[in-house]
Amino acid sequence: MPLKGQKIGFLGGGAMGEALLTGLVRTGLAPSALYVSDISAPRLDYLKQKLGVNITTDNVAMVQEVDIVILAVKPHLAADVLKNVAAAVRPGQTFISIAAGITTGLIESYLEGRIPVVRVMPNTPCLVGEGASAVSAGKYAAEDNVAMALAVFGAAGKAVEVPETLLDCVTGLSGSGPAYMYMILEGFIDGAVHLGLPRQVARELMAQTMLGAARMVLDSDEHLGKLRDQVTTPGGTTIAGLFAMEEGALRSVLMKTVAAAAQRSRELSG
Ligand SMILES: NC(=O)c1ccc[n+]([C@@H]2O[C@H](COP(=O)([O-])OP(=O)(O)OC[C@H]3O[C@@H](n4cnc5c(N)ncnc54)[C@H](OP(=O)(O)O)[C@@H]3O)[C@@H](O)[C@H]2O)c1
């Protein structure tokens, strides 16, 4: 376990900070090894009450105390926080950032010395322990720094490593992905409501179908076409539905969706 004996501190205890702290506590890390620093005292009290973690309003003091620092403030606040803590960050630490669009190069330029930086793009299902996160190493980050980041984000779902050049693509895929899934779900639900099914029933059935299909994909190495064929009887109902999807050029729309979001991510971080 790469996190054993490590003290982990969050700069910012908002939605993401809370989700990740919750995941770490759930995987068995002692709350006494977890730290969070935030400008909001009521927020800190809430986190202390809920998770038993160490709290402070002093970002610098927290950075001095821990082995792994996780920058989890909104991107527009990242520069100020980085400048404030820069002198306290040590090369022996792992500095992780989830601030969208802020590159490892930019973070390294704020910090002093050869600091191992790892940048991560998580998504909101981290809040329920089902996140999908991609981690990218900065130029001073070694394998063990990446392993620690994978362990932190693996505690709140799945985490994979990608080169930083692909993080905009990840942002347009899994970062924005929950919104795509909600939109697709809504479309299916409306379709069923149109045919007379109560909305709540349609919602429950289709959300569970999405969850179940995702579980089948994650649990097997089968080609997606093969899984689809398993529910597609010749001349049956499913092929009639799939034909309607093809007529609407669904696959082309989905591919353009990822491309448009990735392009926007590049523009925002450029
Ligand atoms: N949520 C997502 O789906 C998602 C996905 C990918 C990446 N991210 C990234 O995750 C980061 C955090 O997002 P979030 O949704 O968790 O944001 P958030 O809920 O706003 O959390 C940030 C926390 O940091 C606090 N804060 C503000 N200034 C601070 C300072 N100087 N020092 C210490 N703490 C400070 C905020 O307090 P106040 O609220 O009082 O200002 C808030 O409690 C963002 O950079 C975002 O790009 C989020």
The ligand as an SDF file (V2000), in Angstrom:
LIG
                    3D

 48 52  0  0  0  0  0  0  0  0999 V2000
  -15.9770   18.8890   -8.8700 N   0  0  0  0  0  0  0  0  0  0  0  0
  -15.5410   18.2510   -9.9520 C   0  0  0  0  0  0  0  0  0  0  0  0
  -16.2140   17.4970  -10.6310 O   0  0  0  0  0  0  0  0  0  0  0  0
  -14.1450   18.3830  -10.3860 C   0  0  0  0  0  0  0  0  0  0  0  0
  -13.6840   17.5810  -11.4150 C   0  0  0  0  0  0  0  0  0  0  0  0
  -12.3730   17.7210  -11.8220 C   0  0  0  0  0  0  0  0  0  0  0  0
  -11.5590   18.6330  -11.1930 C   0  0  0  0  0  0  0  0  0  0  0  0
  -12.0530   19.3880  -10.1850 N   0  0  0  0  0  0  0  0  0  0  0  0
  -11.1870   20.3640   -9.5570 C   0  0  0  0  0  0  0  0  0  0  0  0
  -11.2190   20.1930   -8.1740 O   0  0  0  0  0  0  0  0  0  0  0  0
  -10.9310   21.4410   -7.5610 C   0  0  0  0  0  0  0  0  0  0  0  0
  -11.8370   21.5960   -6.3780 C   0  0  0  0  0  0  0  0  0  0  0  0
  -13.1920   21.5560   -6.8260 O   0  0  0  0  0  0  0  0  0  0  0  0
  -14.3680   21.4900   -5.7860 P   0  0  0  0  0  0  0  0  0  0  0  0
  -15.6010   21.2290   -6.5720 O   0  0  0  0  0  0  0  0  0  0  0  0
  -14.0140   20.5990   -4.6520 O   0  0  0  0  0  0  0  0  0  0  0  0
  -14.3430   23.0250   -5.2910 O   0  0  0  0  0  0  0  0  0  0  0  0
  -14.9310   23.6570   -3.9450 P   0  0  0  0  0  0  0  0  0  0  0  0
  -16.0930   22.8400   -3.4740 O   0  0  0  0  0  0  0  0  0  0  0  0
  -15.1050   25.1050   -4.1820 O   0  0  0  0  0  0  0  0  0  0  0  0
  -13.7590   23.4120   -2.8850 O   0  0  0  0  0  0  0  0  0  0  0  0
  -12.6670   24.2590   -2.7070 C   0  0  0  0  0  0  0  0  0  0  0  0
  -12.5390   24.5810   -1.2140 C   0  0  0  0  0  0  0  0  0  0  0  0
  -11.3630   25.3460   -1.0270 O   0  0  0  0  0  0  0  0  0  0  0  0
  -11.6760   26.4480   -0.1660 C   0  0  0  0  0  0  0  0  0  0  0  0
  -10.7350   27.5330   -0.3760 N   0  0  0  0  0  0  0  0  0  0  0  0
  -10.8810   28.6800   -1.0940 C   0  0  0  0  0  0  0  0  0  0  0  0
   -9.7610   29.4350   -1.0100 N   0  0  0  0  0  0  0  0  0  0  0  0
   -8.8890   28.7520   -0.2270 C   0  0  0  0  0  0  0  0  0  0  0  0
   -7.5660   29.0170    0.2360 C   0  0  0  0  0  0  0  0  0  0  0  0
   -6.9150   30.1280   -0.1080 N   0  0  0  0  0  0  0  0  0  0  0  0
   -6.9710   28.1120    1.0170 N   0  0  0  0  0  0  0  0  0  0  0  0
   -7.6130   26.9630    1.3700 C   0  0  0  0  0  0  0  0  0  0  0  0
   -8.8580   26.6590    0.9770 N   0  0  0  0  0  0  0  0  0  0  0  0
   -9.4930   27.5490    0.1830 C   0  0  0  0  0  0  0  0  0  0  0  0
  -13.0820   26.7830   -0.5590 C   0  0  0  0  0  0  0  0  0  0  0  0
  -13.6860   27.5830    0.4300 O   0  0  0  0  0  0  0  0  0  0  0  0
  -14.8730   28.5930   -0.0260 P   0  0  0  0  0  0  0  0  0  0  0  0
  -15.9660   27.7270   -0.6100 O   0  0  0  0  0  0  0  0  0  0  0  0
  -15.2540   29.2550    1.2550 O   0  0  0  0  0  0  0  0  0  0  0  0
  -14.2810   29.5100   -1.0630 O   0  0  0  0  0  0  0  0  0  0  0  0
  -13.7130   25.3990   -0.6800 C   0  0  0  0  0  0  0  0  0  0  0  0
  -14.1040   24.8900    0.5790 O   0  0  0  0  0  0  0  0  0  0  0  0
  -11.0940   22.5120   -8.6340 C   0  0  0  0  0  0  0  0  0  0  0  0
   -9.8260   23.0280   -8.9690 O   0  0  0  0  0  0  0  0  0  0  0  0
  -11.6720   21.7740   -9.8120 C   0  0  0  0  0  0  0  0  0  0  0  0
  -11.1330   22.2460  -11.0410 O   0  0  0  0  0  0  0  0  0  0  0  0
  -13.3130   19.2800   -9.7590 C   0  0  0  0  0  0  0  0  0  0  0  0
  1  2  1  0
  2  3  2  0
  2  4  1  0
  4  5  1  0
  4 48  2  0
  5  6  2  0
  6  7  1  0
  7  8  2  0
  8  9  1  0
  8 48  1  0
  9 10  1  0
  9 46  1  0
 10 11  1  0
 11 12  1  0
 11 44  1  0
 12 13  1  0
 13 14  1  0
 14 15  2  0
 14 16  1  0
 14 17  1  0
 17 18  1  0
 18 19  2  0
 18 20  1  0
 18 21  1  0
 21 22  1  0
 22 23  1  0
 23 24  1  0
 23 42  1  0
 24 25  1  0
 25 26  1  0
 25 36  1  0
 26 27  1  0
 26 35  1  0
 27 28  2  0
 28 29  1  0
 29 30  1  0
 29 35  2  0
 30 31  1  0
 30 32  2  0
 32 33  1  0
 33 34  2  0
 34 35  1  0
 36 37  1  0
 36 42  1  0
 37 38  1  0
 38 39  2  0
 38 40  1  0
 38 41  1  0
 42 43  1  0
 44 45  1  0
 44 46  1  0
 46 47  1  0
M  CHG  2   8   1  16  -1
M  END
$$$$
